[in-house]
Amino acid sequence: MGQQPTEWWRSAVIYQVYVRSFADGDGDGTGDLAGVRARLPYLAELGVDALWFNPWYLSPMKDGGYDVADYRAIDPAFGTLAEAEKLIAEARELGIRTVVDIVPNHVSDQHPWFQAALNAGPGSPERELFHFRRGRGKHGELPPNDWPSQFVGSAEPVWTRLPDGDWYLHLFTPEQPDLNWAHPAVRQEHEDILRFWFERGVAGVRIDSAALLAKDPALPDLAGGPHPHPFVDRDELHDIYRSWRVIADEYDGVFVGEVWLPDTERFARYLRPDELHTAFNFSFLSCPWDPGRLRTSIDTTLAEHAPVGAPATWVLCNHDITRTVTRYGRTDTGFDFAAKAFGTPTDLALGTRRARAAALLSLALPGAVYVYQGEELGLPEADIPRDRIEDPMHVRSGGKDPGRDGCRVPLPWAAGAPHAGFGGEPWLPQPADWASYAVDRQAVDPGSMLGLYREAIRLRPVFGDGPLTWLPAPEGVLAFARADGALCVVNLADTPVDLPEHTALLLASGPMDGVGRLPEDTAVWLRS
Ligand code: GLC
């Protein structure tokens, strides 16, 4: 494939590892670093450039590890720091870089800082690291303000009252108290944490909830309040990320921000040359399987990134989102947290056909692509029995929201092995047909989803790093060329279409029809 470009992250394929569910090396039912190390050859064969690990730090796991008790220690369920260092080095030997997930907005309530704040009592300097306030009402019995939970669907307040009368802020669960980013010690600590991981050889950092850190110090009500928003996308954030960028540059490290913002101009501000390198493309991820909407999403994405010189990212799902094959098989093929419901019907054959086409679409676009573990196997969203759901999003919605565990089920590796080869009895139950998706089955079948991903990632460099040009195409068809002479055509119409002129068919997401036309919900890569 020739040389890695210097700025590898501009066109990388980055594989997301949800450690808890990837592979279980010690047989206790929870995925771990030993499991990942054992499967590095699989990831190398898939051809990915980097691995993004969801938080692997010491954590009570009240929110799947996004409640961190120690940012410099690996959770014992996953392994040790020494193992993480080995993993980073071994992956690098295979040409695979490592991206860690930093959670700066909040810590676990078990974090020593929060424990010290609890013990120190009202008015103490320890409490200044968080947002402690007296309540409203005659006896302080009402929360200090009206902010809504950041877990969509949760009606529970973002404030919890302590026996000593103080309330503390948590945009997510009560076990995830928000840090006070106006405090210099908070900034200092996170700069040290970044150095800690860069020193250990990581190439990048994903920034969790990146647009939420800064709060209006007056913590005003949202209702009726004028802009700017008291806790989303505040201008102070840019100063924080500029100081982070200086550190990343020392190590040649890169950032990817979890920035959910509908305003594309505000979104792009995070990607200015002295801030974050990249951010997740949630507009593309939420986009329905619709030719016009997809084309608009692609155009908007490219247009918003161009002025700041940042590469786009293309994401179809992650550990928070309904699995792609399930989503694309539904009547509503977009993604919206608020619309999640138990029992939404889906046509998995249709969803899978579309997911295959979407894989070729995203891997042909200019920028970096994220692949969430199991996406390359075409895993559907699993129905988890209600009494086994651990995700706080489910519980905090009063049981209405199915939560996110359906996309977090331990992977199937070997069809004939117990627990489909994951390891011990998995922490989340695997559906009965899980073995049919197993890696060992798909690895020997070039027509499988895994076969398609492997081949697409291998061939992807044919698109080069040049810009995208839309080609004239029939209604419902997306067709574009990249400067290096490769074309991508996706048929979202409901009838087969003729292929444009080409010299070779490089890859197809499904068979052509009997007379060589491109069927509906199918994509091809062509050489012009
Ligand atoms: C991010 C994570 C999500 C987590 C939340 C709180 O959105 O992706 O999994 O629950 O932040 O940390």
Residues whose N, C-alpha, C, O or C-beta is under 5 A from the ligand:
A	BS01	GLC	D63 Y66 F172 D208 S209 D320
